[in-house]
Amino acid sequence: MAEMTTQRRERRRRKHRWAFPVGLLMVLLALVGAGTIIFFCVQGVRDLANDTHKYDEYQEFLTPVVMFDPDSFDDLTQAKPDQLINCAIWALLTSDLEPDQYLSDSGTMIVPQADVEKAFAGLFGTEIKPVHQTVDGYGYQFAYDAAAGTYNIPLTGVEPLYTPQVESVSRSGSTRTVIIAYVASNQWAQDRTGNMVPVLADKYMRATLRDNGAGGYYLSALQPTDAPEAAKVPNTTAAPVTEEPTTQAETQPPTAQAEAAADTAETAA
């Protein structure tokens, strides 16, 4: 009897001798898997918290707002309705339109107000509704035809007042705060080697972007702010425009003052 009990114990020992190392291996694999998941989750959170890779996206989104410098507003109910319509129309005009999508026989663009409303919602969400009206801009007019429910857009060249340059982006929950530099369109220039000449922004604004509930965002506030510390010292990495040194053979002709001095000297002599 004792011999049979010993044999059973030996068989159980042989049967389960791999149980501990296999169990340990499973635990290690589980830990590695959990560590990998945690790593990618942390990376994802970091990416969400740091939107530097989306600077171009934010600049493109805010361009039709910054172009003609609307007044600041703490919330959309305080914004001027005609300025919001102006931004919405420019957002539509700067999107991927077909060449003759709105072109009329008279050579102007006839834009349905429904398309303007769609662009308006894309910029400002559905918190407020657009107030359709004629918009008078800098050197142009978007005439609203209430009877037809359309906007008449002239085909004229217009230079934007400003170009946005995103300086920083921060997030708090579903809200993004974007600091924008307003760079005058006529300030962008290149030196003789093709490098961009450093420019200073005319001003800085803080744009508040809120979750639109569909995986995107909308502009809910536009407020003045101070220049970031890094922007207070102009960037001088671009090569400045330099003049060629003047040689003796390239001396400038005498000025009128120099000629008068020479005449006086001759008279005195």
TORMIMI-699525 format. One record per atom (N, C-alpha, C): residue in three letters; z, x, y. Coordinates in steps of 0.001 Angstrom, whole numbers, padded with zeros to 6 digits, always signed. Atoms other than C-alpha are relative to their C-alpha. Example, Ala and Ser with C-alpha at 12.3 -4.5 7.8 and 13.67 -1.06 7.14 Angstrom:
<drenkes>
ALA+000000+000890-001190/ALA+007800+012300-004500/ALA+000000+000900+001200/SER-000060-000820-001190/SER+007140+013670-001060/SER+000730-000770+001090/
</drenkes>
This chain:
<drenkes>
MET+000000+000821-001207/MET+000000+000000+000000/MET+000000+000853+001254/ALA-000069-000920-001129/ALA+000921+002770+002400/ALA-001307+000744+000166/GLU+001273-000734-000054/GLU-002286+004565+001484/GLU-001088-000875+000618/MET+000993+000913-000552/MET-004378+001469+002331/MET+000203-000166+001515/THR-000295+000114-001438/THR-002634+001136+005713/THR-000482+001225+000752/THR+000458-001254-000624/THR-003373+004780+006511/THR-001509+000019+000123/GLN+001463+000021-000014/GLN-007045+004292+005593/GLN-000520-000942+001095/ARG+000423+000945-001043/ARG-007311+001242+007878/ARG+000149+000616+001399/ARG-000230-000655-001302/ARG-005818+003178+010816/ARG-001057+001052+000283/GLU+001009-001056-000171/GLU-008260+006007+010234/GLU-001342-000603+000359/ARG+001277+000654-000309/ARG-011236+003618+010214/ARG-000004-000534+001431/ARG-000070+000508-001385/ARG-010021+001979+013462/ARG-000116+001129+001022/ARG+000045-001155-000906/ARG-009563+005413+015043/ARG-001432+000493+000149/ARG+001386-000456-000060/ARG-013114+006418+014072/ARG-000871-001018+000732/LYS+000799+001062-000587/LYS-014503+003030+015228/LYS+000133-000032+001519/HIS-000254+000128-001435/HIS-012913+003174+018689/HIS+000151+001342+000708/ARG-000213-001295-000652/ARG-012923+006888+019398/ARG-000913+000195+001210/TRP+000893-000095-001160/TRP-015858+006385+021848/TRP+000349-001024+001096/ALA-000313+001059-000954/ALA-014200+003470+023619/ALA+000463+000565+001347/PHE-000541-000540-001243/PHE-012319+005577+026182/PHE-001072+000720+000829/PRO+001025-000653-000821/PRO-015181+007912+027217/PRO-001075-000956+000497/VAL+000992+000974-000451/VAL-017650+004995+027343/VAL+000559-000836+001138/GLY-000644+000771-001065/GLY-015206+002965+029421/GLY+000109+000806+001277/LEU-000099-000872-001167/LEU-014640+005946+031716/LEU-001353+000146+000679/LEU+001352-000126-000551/LEU-018405+006371+032121/LEU-000381-001252+000771/MET+000319+001244-000677/MET-018778+002703+033026/MET+000731-000106+001343/VAL-000769+000027-001244/VAL-016022+003009+035624/VAL-000630+000919+001031/LEU+000629-000957-000922/LEU-017695+006111+037121/LEU-001302-000555+000561/LEU+001255+000590-000465/LEU-021068+004349+037262/LEU+000259-001125+000994/ALA-000349+001086-000915/ALA-019423+001358+038895/ALA+000413+000549+001358/LEU-000431-000606-001248/LEU-017799+003624+041480/LEU-001181+000565+000770/VAL+001191-000542-000648/VAL-021097+005386+042167/VAL-000817-001129+000616/GLY+000736+001146-000525/GLY-022800+002024+042551/GLY+000670-000591+001221/ALA-000734+000550-001140/ALA-020098+000737+044855/ALA-000096+000929+001204/GLY+000113-000966-001092/GLY-020205+003935+046879/GLY-001357-000053+000658/THR+001354+000094-000545/THR-023966+003641+047256/THR-000161-001247+000860/ILE+000083+001257-000747/ILE-023691+000022+048345/ILE+000745+000114+001316/ILE-000794-000161-001217/ILE-020940+000875+050824/ILE-000731+000893+000997/PHE+000719-000934-000872/PHE-023008+003793+052163/PHE-001109-000714+000762/PHE+001107+000699-000643/PHE-026035+001617+052828/PHE+000491-001100+000926/CYS-000572+001016-000886/CYS-023871-001126+054295/CYS+000455+000629+001308/VAL-000459-000698-001199/VAL-022281+001361+056689/VAL-001183+000420+000849/GLN+001199-000394-000735/GLN-025710+002699+057613/GLN-000613-001198+000696/GLY+000555+001206-000598/GLY-026883-000836+058212/GLY+000780-000445+001210/VAL-000846+000369-001139/VAL-023934-001574+060455/VAL-000241+000949+001160/ARG+000282-000962-001061/ARG-024595+001638+062372/ARG-001327-000311+000675/ASP+001294+000337-000568/ASP-028226+000646+062820/ASP+000089-001245+000866/LEU-000164+001211-000793/LEU-027160-002783+064050/LEU+000722+000299+001302/ALA-000786-000328-001186/ALA-024678-001260+066462/ALA-000763+000902+000952/ASN+000743-000932-000826/ASN-027158+001321+067727/ASN-001473-000373-000051/ASP+001360+000515-000014/ASP-030484-000186+068765/ASP-000971+000970+000657/THR+000875-000948-000677/THR-032049+003037+070036/THR-001412-000030-000564/HIS+001334+000042+000595/HIS-034931+002628+067600/HIS-000787-001217+000468/LYS+000680+001197-000484/LYS-035778-000676+069336/LYS-000289+000066+001497/TYR+000206-000106-001439/TYR-036142+000661+072890/TYR-001373-000517+000401/ASP+001350+000447-000328/ASP-039911+000088+072897/ASP-000116-001513-000111/GLU+000029+001455+000190/GLU-039407-003442+071590/GLU+000648-000710+001184/TYR-000688+000611-001132/TYR-036920-004262+074359/TYR-000813+000151+001290/GLN+000816-000211-001192/GLN-039162-002724+077021/GLN-001175-000973+000034/GLU+001116+000938+000062/GLU-042101-004823+075855/GLU+000470-001425+000279/PHE-000533+001345-000195/PHE-039949-007944+075777/PHE+000329-000258+001467/LEU-000467+000187-001373/LEU-038585-007383+079296/LEU-001065+000274+001057/THR+001048-000335-000967/THR-041832-006235+080931/THR-000427-001192+000853/PRO+000408+001114-000863/PRO-042992-009715+082073/PRO+001107-000519+000909/VAL-001115+000389-000871/VAL-039530-010277+083562/VAL+000119+000988+001155/VAL-000218-001049-001001/VAL-039298-006951+085405/VAL-001188+000134+000946/MET+001244-000276-000729/MET-042928-006876+086615/MET+000054-000342+001481/PHE+000019+000445-001387/PHE-042387-008875+089800/PHE+001400-000293+000538/ASP-001341-000110-000561/ASP-038665-008386+090307/ASP+000638-001338+000379/PRO-000687+001261-000327/PRO-037069-011852+090034/PRO+001433+000264+000455/ASP-001388-000119-000453/ASP-033674-012436+091621/ASP+000941+000050-001206/SER-000993-000080+001071/SER-030606-011668+089534/SER+000646-001364-000220/PHE-000707+001238+000311/PHE-028722-014468+087801/PHE+001031+000270-001088/ASP-001078-000161+000972/ASP-025441-014682+085883/ASP-000228-000841-001247/ASP+000439+000797+001151/ASP-026808-017428+083653/ASP-001266-000736+000415/LEU+001320+000570-000257/LEU-030098-019290+083352/LEU+000034-001195+000947/THR-000082+001148-000900/THR-028851-022329+085265/THR-000017+000428+001461/GLN+000000-000507-001363/GLN-028582-020099+088357/GLN-001334+000638+000385/ALA+001282-000643-000276/ALA-032072-018623+088041/ALA-000929-000955+000741/LYS+000964+000815-000725/LYS-034890-019837+090292/LYS-001088-000477-000958/PRO+000953+000533+000967/PRO-037154-022160+088270/PRO-001407+000554+000146/ASP+001358-000504-000177/ASP-040387-020897+089846/ASP-000128+001439-000498/GLN+000033-001375+000487/GLN-039468-017295+089008/GLN-000004+000043-001529/LEU+000011+000062+001460/LEU-038772-018234+085385/LEU-001387-000402-000511/ILE+001361+000390+000371/ILE-042157-019989+085186/ILE-000945+001184+000164/ASN+000835-001171-000249/ASN-043781-016898+086683/ASN+000125+001010-001142/CYS-000233-000934+001107/CYS-042183-014687+084011/CYS-000640-000513-001288/ALA+000550+000580+001224/ALA-043240-017079+081247/ALA-001516+000112-000028/ILE+001466-000092-000057/ILE-046873-017131+082408/ILE-000442+001444-000221/TRP+000359-001407+000202/TRP-046959-013336+082589/TRP+000262+000445-001429/ALA-000240-000308+001414/ALA-045417-013137+079118/ALA-001175-000480-000846/LEU+001156+000524+000720/LEU-048298-015289+077916/LEU-001241+000834+000270/LEU+001198-000754-000355/LEU-050960-013334+079807/LEU-000003+001407-000570/THR-000079-001368+000530/THR-049718-009983+078503/THR+000139+000028-001520/SER-000060+000056+001463/SER-049609-011181+074889/SER-001404+000200-000561/ASP+001286-000227+000660/ASP-052427-010835+072361/ASP-000870-001257+000091/LEU+000865+001147-000193/LEU-054826-013401+073772/LEU-001430+000323-000430/GLU+001427-000151+000240/GLU-058390-013952+072683/GLU-000709+000147+001350/PRO+000656-000252-001293/PRO-060840-012769+075395/PRO-000357-001263+000777/ASP+000415+001220-000690/ASP-062088-016309+076166/ASP+000881-001193-000380/GLN-000862+001060+000505/GLN-059090-018278+074916/GLN+000206-001112+001023/TYR-000257+000995-001036/TYR-058434-020020+078246/TYR-001092-000010+001072/LEU+001028-000144-001025/LEU-061608-019144+080152/LEU-000753-001308+000202/SER+000694+001245-000328/SER-063184-022091+081954/SER-001403+000303+000509/ASP+001358-000163-000515/ASP-066743-022677+083200/ASP-000001+000529+001422/SER-000080-000466-001391/SER-065577-021917+086736/SER+000428+001458+000112/GLY-000371-001412-000015/GLY-064519-018418+085736/GLY+001478+000244+000181/THR-001455-000160-000051/THR-060773-019056+085898/THR+000580-000340-001372/MET-000681+000332+001241/MET-058238-019460+083125/MET+000770-001301+000179/ILE-000725+001261-000009/ILE-056935-022946+082401/ILE+000978+000031-001171/VAL-001028-000172+001020/VAL-053635-022624+080519/VAL+000793-001298-000155/PRO-000794+001221+000204/PRO-052023-025727+078964/PRO+001489+000271+000214/GLN-001424-000188-000252/GLN-048407-026231+080019/GLN+000784+000127-001309/ALA-000684-000133+001293/ALA-047461-026519+076334/ALA+000079+001464-000423/ASP-000019-001423+000335/ASP-048413-022858+075874/ASP+000969+000757+000900/VAL-000976-000608-000917/VAL-046378-021911+078947/VAL+001417-000307-000464/GLU-001321+000383+000503/GLU-043428-023827+077520/GLU+000383+000832-001221/LYS-000269-000827+001176/LYS-043735-021883+074270/LYS+000385+001423+000409/ALA-000333-001332-000504/ALA-043754-018568+076147/ALA+001344-000007+000703/PHE-001285+000157-000692/PHE-040825-019814+078248/PHE+001147+000041-001009/ALA-001042+000013+001033/ALA-038767-020532+075115/ALA+000139+001369-000652/GLY-000071-001336+000579/GLY-039671-017105+073739/GLY+000785+000974+000861/LEU-000720-000885-000927/LEU-038225-015433+076842/LEU+001430-000463+000259/PHE-001278+000535-000500/PHE-035358-017739+077828/PHE+000678-000974-000953/GLY-000621+000874+000976/GLY-034581-019720+074681/GLY-000173-001464+000355/THR+000079+001450-000225/THR-033999-023457+074667/THR+001211-000524+000773/GLU-001200+000398-000763/GLU-030866-023445+076808/GLU-000366-000893+001175/ILE+000490+000837-001099/ILE-032850-024870+079734/ILE-001477-000276-000224/LYS+001409+000359+000097/LYS-036238-026515+080094/LYS-000751+000509+001227/PRO+000770-000468-001159/PRO-039022-025165+082316/PRO-000274-001127+000981/VAL+000341+000945-001060/VAL-039639-026898+085635/VAL-001406+000369+000469/HIS+001390-000345-000296/HIS-043431-026938+085980/HIS-000292-000192+001484/GLN+000302+000005-001425/GLN-044687-026139+089472/GLN-000979+001122+000305/THR+000886-001075-000444/THR-047167-024006+091386/THR+000833+001232+000347/VAL-000715-001257-000222/VAL-046098-020370+091528/VAL-000799+000864+000966/ASP+000598-000931-000946/ASP-046845-018149+094516/ASP+000594+001381-000221/GLY-000462-001350+000283/GLY-046630-014480+093543/GLY-000462+000982+001050/TYR+000413-001063-000916/TYR-047403-011166+095179/TYR-001517+000178-000103/GLY+001456-000117-000006/GLY-051107-011583+095957/GLY-000701-000892-000996/TYR+000627+000921+000944/TYR-051780-014383+093473/TYR+000732-001337+000038/GLN-000612+001321+000117/GLN-051084-018035+092806/GLN-000368-000614-001342/PHE+000228+000769+001216/PHE-050684-019978+089554/PHE+000138-001473+000385/ALA-000017+001380-000464/ALA-051661-023489+090599/ALA+000223-000947-001174/TYR-000328+000951+001054/TYR-050118-026274+088529/TYR-000671-001338+000268/ASP+000638+001309-000069/ASP-052130-029434+087868/ASP+000829-000957-000850/ALA-000904+000888+000724/ALA-049559-032080+086964/ALA-000762-001065-000771/ALA+000767+001051+000663/ALA-052200-034684+086093/ALA-000609+000495-001310/ALA+000623-000562+001205/ALA-053959-032402+083596/ALA+001005+000726-000882/GLY-001003-000748+000766/GLY-050783-030608+082518/GLY-000461+001418-000299/THR+000535-001350+000193/THR-052378-027191+083050/THR+000335+000880+001201/TYR-000114-000995-001067/TYR-052071-024015+085110/TYR-001365+000658+000190/ASN+001251-000667-000340/ASN-055073-022529+086898/ASN+000321+001453+000355/ILE-000314-001425-000162/ILE-054938-018729+086586/ILE-001233+000729+000518/PRO+001157-000732-000511/PRO-057282-016687+088825/PRO-000175+001332-000733/LEU+000292-001275+000660/LEU-058997-013671+087290/LEU-000084+001095+001055/THR-000062-001050-001009/THR-057882-011107+089826/THR+000936+001103-000486/GLY-000844-001129+000364/GLY-056385-007673+089411/GLY+001284-000004+000811/VAL-001304-000013-000662/VAL-052683-007552+090204/VAL+000800+001181-000534/GLU-000813-001147+000417/GLU-050513-004423+090161/GLU+001474-000405-000033/PRO-001429+000350+000066/PRO-046941-005011+088934/PRO+000821+000834+000976/LEU-000895-000739-000886/LEU-044135-004016+091258/LEU+000776+001060-000760/TYR-000863-000901+000758/TYR-042040-002419+088533/TYR-000400+000050-001473/THR+000105-000176+001442/THR-042175-001094+085005/THR+001411+000251-000537/PRO-001353-000217+000517/PRO-039004-001311+082884/PRO+000093+001256-000853/GLN-000303-001132+000866/GLN-037479+001739+081265/GLN+001411-000203-000532/VAL-001308+000271+000597/VAL-034631+001034+078837/VAL+000818+001289-000033/GLU-000881-001161-000055/GLU-031748+003425+079462/GLU+001028-000009-001130/SER-001012+000083+001053/SER-029193+002161+076923/SER+000053-001418-000536/VAL-000165+001299+000652/VAL-028490-000665+074503/VAL+001345+000005-000717/SER-001268+000149+000718/SER-025115-001858+073252/SER+000078-001407-000565/ARG-000116+001306+000644/ARG-024113-004723+071002/ARG+001458-000388-000153/SER-001310+000588+000260/SER-021096-006969+070745/SER-000245-001321-000705/GLY+000334+001172+000786/GLY-021461-009459+067945/GLY-001498-000228+000002/SER+001430+000314-000043/SER-024818-011176+068405/SER-000599+000200+001384/THR+000464-000205-001370/THR-025109-010192+072089/THR-000386+001450+000217/ARG+000463-001334-000351/ARG-027127-007191+073244/ARG+000038+000160+001514/THR+000011-000321-001420/THR-026628-005566+076633/THR-000947+001170+000214/VAL+001045-001003-000211/VAL-029667-003628+077825/VAL+000013+000424+001460/ILE+000060-000546-001357/ILE-029549-001364+080883/ILE-001437+000432+000256/ILE+001406-000246-000301/ILE-032979-001232+082512/ILE-000139+000740+001323/ALA+000389-000673-001238/ALA-034335+001206+085072/ALA-001274-000656+000522/TYR+001188+000564-000647/TYR-036793-000366+087510/TYR-000767+001142+000664/VAL+000820-001088-000528/VAL-039498+002227+088102/VAL-001224-000596+000677/ALA+001147+000531-000740/ALA-042052+001410+090800/ALA-001293+000468-000645/SER+001247-000307+000703/SER-045553+001281+089371/SER-000744+001161+000642/ASN+000732-001075-000665/ASN-046907+003675+091994/ASN+000718+001340-000059/GLN-000735-001262+000091/GLN-044318+006332+091164/GLN-000391+000815-001222/TRP+000381-000746+001199/TRP-045686+007232+087741/TRP-001158+000927+000333/ALA+001056-000980-000283/ALA-047771+010393+087995/ALA+000077+001129-001018/GLN+000074-001151+000893/GLN-048842+013429+086022/GLN-000322+001247+000812/ASP+000355-001244-000655/ASP-049017+017063+086992/ASP-001321+000511-000564/ARG+001311-000521+000397/ARG-052053+019301+086428/ARG-000105+000308-001482/THR+000016-000275+001441/THR-051034+020035+082845/THR+000127-001261-000833/GLY-000076+001262+000734/GLY-050757+016350+081928/GLY+001402-000488-000275/ASN-001377+000434+000209/ASN-046953+016181+081883/ASN+000380-001059+001036/MET-000477+001011-000926/MET-045242+013164+083416/MET+000944+000631+001018/VAL-000860-000513-001058/VAL-043674+014015+086753/VAL+001279-000837+000035/PRO-001258+000766-000013/PRO-039963+013048+086812/PRO+000077-000922+001204/VAL-000147+000976-001075/VAL-039281+009933+088861/VAL+001399-000598-000076/LEU-001286+000692-000057/LEU-036139+008157+089968/LEU-000250-001499+000111/ALA+000136+001446-000051/ALA-035700+004436+089460/ALA+000462-000522+001360/ASP-000428+000627-001250/ASP-035425+002191+092503/ASP+001351-000680-000161/LYS-001275+000669+000257/LYS-032543+000309+090885/LYS+000174-000180-001505/TYR-000321+000241+001411/TYR-030867-000586+087594/TYR+000547-001421-000150/MET-000457+001359+000277/MET-030246-003986+086061/MET+000531-000069-001426/ARG-000582+000231+001321/ARG-028223-005228+083118/ARG-000524-001333-000529/ALA+000561+001198+000627/ALA-030056-007685+080861/ALA+000854-000374-001201/THR-000790+000498+001131/THR-027982-009805+078475/THR-000913-000804-000909/LEU+000838+000677+000984/LEU-029843-010854+075339/LEU+000901-000658-001037/ARG-000805+000748+000963/ARG-028381-013526+073079/ARG-000844-000434-001187/ASP+000660+000416+001234/ASP-029211-014576+069532/ASP-000626-001381+000191/ASN+000669+001291-000147/ASN-031784-017370+069482/ASN+000100-000873-001248/GLY-000178+000779+001211/GLY-030771-018556+066005/GLY-001139+000083-000975/ALA+001160-000128+000883/ALA-034115-017582+064485/ALA-000320+001462-000298/GLY+000205-001418+000269/GLY-033625-013845+064022/GLY-000463+000796+001198/GLY+000417-000689-001220/GLY-034637-012997+067598/GLY+001057-000119+001078/TYR-000933+000050-001122/TYR-033075-013085+071043/TYR-000720-000566+001218/TYR+000561+000483-001260/TYR-033574-014499+074530/TYR+000831+000560+001145/LEU-000675-000516-001182/LEU-032668-013371+078031/LEU+000861-001095+000607/SER-000911+001010-000546/SER-029595-015209+079317/SER+000593+000404+001343/ALA-000539-000448-001283/ALA-028548-013077+082308/ALA-000704+001276+000428/LEU+000610-001201-000578/LEU-029981-010435+084628/LEU+000809+000355+001234/GLN-000963-000333-001047/GLN-027449-008647+086824/GLN-000153+001447+000442/PRO+000063-001386-000471/PRO-027400-005527+089016/PRO+001116+000831-000608/THR-000999-000913+000558/THR-025549-002504+087700/THR-000206+001386+000585/ASP+000097-001375-000485/ASP-024882+001130+088558/ASP-000902+000821-000913/ALA+000828-000907+000788/ALA-027108+003933+087406/ALA+000839+000694-001054/PRO-000737-000754+001018/PRO-026044+005538+084110/PRO+000210+001441+000464/GLU-000315-001370-000406/GLU-024466+008969+084487/GLU-001169+000940-000265/ALA+001102-000895+000367/ALA-027386+010633+082704/ALA-001189-000165+000928/ALA+001153+000259-000858/ALA-029828+009049+085149/ALA+000225+000438+001435/LYS-000289-000392-001380/LYS-028066+010286+088300/LYS-000562+001374+000325/VAL+000643-001295-000199/VAL-029571+013744+087797/VAL-001420-000121-000507/PRO+001374+000206+000458/PRO-033366+013575+087677/PRO-000388+000995-001067/ASN+000505-000846+001077/ASN-035048+014972+084598/ASN-001022+000971+000547/THR+000930-001008-000515/THR-036837+018223+085370/THR-000683+000746-001124/THR+000636-000671+001133/THR-038280+018995+081966/THR-001502+000090+000165/ALA+001444-000050-000193/ALA-041830+018197+083078/ALA-000347+001104+000974/ALA+000424-001102-000861/ALA-043722+021064+084651/ALA-000406-000545+001359/PRO+000325+000521-001324/PRO-043931+020552+088424/PRO-001413+000383+000411/VAL+001315-000332-000531/VAL-047177+020545+090353/VAL+000145+001260+000835/THR-000091-001267-000715/THR-047716+024088+091608/THR-001317+000271+000707/GLU+001192-000372-000749/GLU-050129+025370+094205/GLU-000397+001423-000357/GLU+000487-001348+000259/GLU-052319+028392+093628/GLU+000412+000907+001142/PRO-000391-000909-001074/PRO-051113+031467+095570/PRO-001178+000287+000925/THR+001038-000237-000998/THR-053053+032077+098771/THR-000286+001483+000101/THR+000394-001399-000116/THR-055002+035357+098886/THR-000376+000307+001439/GLN+000351-000388-001357/GLN-055929+037341+101984/GLN-001350-000567+000395/ALA+001327+000531-000294/ALA-059494+036086+101709/ALA+000035-001483+000291/GLU-000102+001440-000187/GLU-058221+032510+101877/GLU+000927-000346+001150/THR-000885+000264-001119/THR-056289+032795+105145/THR-000494-001200+000769/GLN+000321+001213-000716/GLN-056161+029614+107183/GLN-000484+000333+001405/PRO+000451-000233-001376/PRO-057969+029355+110570/PRO+001160-000136+000961/PRO-001118+000053-000950/PRO-055762+029858+113634/PRO+000171-001397+000545/THR-000308+001301-000570/THR-054023+026811+114991/THR-000245+000032+001494/ALA+000205+000087-001451/ALA-054412+025569+118569/ALA+001077+000771+000743/GLN-001091-000728-000656/GLN-051003+027027+119454/GLN-000244+001496-000056/ALA+000267-001434+000142/ALA-052001+030431+118112/ALA-001117+000431+000933/GLU+001097-000337-000899/GLU-055273+030373+120095/GLU+000477+000047+001447/ALA-000513+000026-001369/ALA-053414+029427+123299/ALA+000830+001240+000284/ALA-000817-001210-000171/ALA-050978+032295+122787/ALA-000880+001220+000176/ALA+000910-001142-000105/ALA-053847+034712+122325/ALA-000668+000039+001354/ASP+000616+000066-001341/ASP-055545+033522+125552/ASP+000959+000456+001071/THR-001019-000401-000972/THR-052311+033955+127478/THR+000197+001500-000011/ALA-000166-001443+000115/ALA-051946+037502+126155/ALA-001164+000743+000642/GLU+001154-000656-000581/GLU-055498+038377+127202/GLU+000034-000076+001529/THR-000093+000176-001457/THR-054943+036947+130729/THR+001013+000948+000595/ALA-001035-000906-000479/ALA-051750+038935+131118/ALA-000467+001433+000005/ALA+000505-001380+000065/ALA-053528+042108+130070/ALA-000967+000245+001141/
</drenkes>
